[in-house]
Amino acid sequence: MLAETIGRISPLDAAAMGDARARLDALTKPPGSLGRLEELAVQLAGITGHVPPPLEKRVIYVFAADHGVTAERVSTYPSVVTAQMVSNFLRGGAAINVLARQAGASLMIVDVGIAGDVERHPRLVSRKIAHGTRNFARESAMSREEAVRAVEIGISVFEPCQLAGMGEMGIGNTTAAAAIVAAATGRPAAEVAGGGAGLDQAGVERKIDVIERALAKHRPDGRDGLSLLQTVGGFEIGALAGAMLAAAAARVPVVIDGFISTAAAIVAARLCPAVAPHLIAAHRSAERGHPLALAELGLRPLLDLDLRLGEGTGAALAFHLIDAACRVTREMATFEEAGVSGNR
């Protein structure tokens, strides 16, 4: 499944991008004056092959799993909060529920490795690999087979849509994400690991030490997405990477959220470099290592709001800018239509 999906990811549609640029330059404004909105409109055309693309059916995927590394006291919250928050998602009471409703997006919530039990619910997709990863401070987070399974779960649950947002829930997953980013970029853990959900300085230093010891012990291959997942990753990070690959293969724009989603995007790009142009970075989070992770992928975020919640909240907010880029392309008059003299 993984190899077949990767084989279907193609470059952006150059002809559609040219058509989008021509359309934008013909509109009643100075060329390029809408800045990043115009860049976004061109990228969307390249991904989908349409000018402007239809983006009515939109889904935000929230993958949830727990992390054995929380035993090292790298989080301010206990692991039980993962299951509790997923229950909150299912009841519609979390930030992502509010922002997804505002953005006109449905939610798909997928359990790929929650340690506790979550009540059965029509909106919960259960694909549990295990009750959380192993403590990567002591042993690899998962087996190679589990890493492949996590990615393929993300591929298998992806459903036909026109715009995909990527989110996650997992206590301890900023530690896994920081370890992935450090291994992939070669940067010291101290430059990548931050406070996560609210660690104090002593907690951050403990987190850095855990990551440094784990990287020295396991020596993940930063060029190999499966090695990153197996040694220091998370089930939800692997599933996110798989969903990104599936969306790119279907020519669906992929809106990644914050630090954890960007770490998953690095895994996806290590598995298939051609996925990167299909990715849209929603925002730059307050997490220390997020700018490094974005730079590794060559992505510029649309927003900078000091967000650090995850769940896909930044992706939901970015949907509004994506709508704006499409509406400008579709609804603005050209100089000829408006009877306005253009530049000569």
Secondary structure as UniProt FT lines:
FT   HELIX           2..7
FT   HELIX           14..26
FT   TURN            31..35
FT   HELIX           36..48
FT   STRAND          58..65
FT   HELIX           68..72
FT   HELIX           80..91
FT   HELIX           95..103
FT   STRAND          106..113
FT   TURN            122..123
FT   STRAND          124..126
FT   TURN            136..138
FT   HELIX           144..157
FT   STRAND          163..169
FT   TURN            171..172
FT   HELIX           173..185
FT   HELIX           189..192
FT   TURN            196..198
FT   HELIX           201..218
FT   TURN            222..223
FT   HELIX           225..232
FT   HELIX           235..249
FT   TURN            250..251
FT   STRAND          254..256
FT   HELIX           259..271
FT   HELIX           273..278
FT   STRAND          279..281
FT   TURN            288..289
FT   HELIX           290..297
FT   TURN            311..312
FT   HELIX           313..331
FT   HELIX           335..338
//
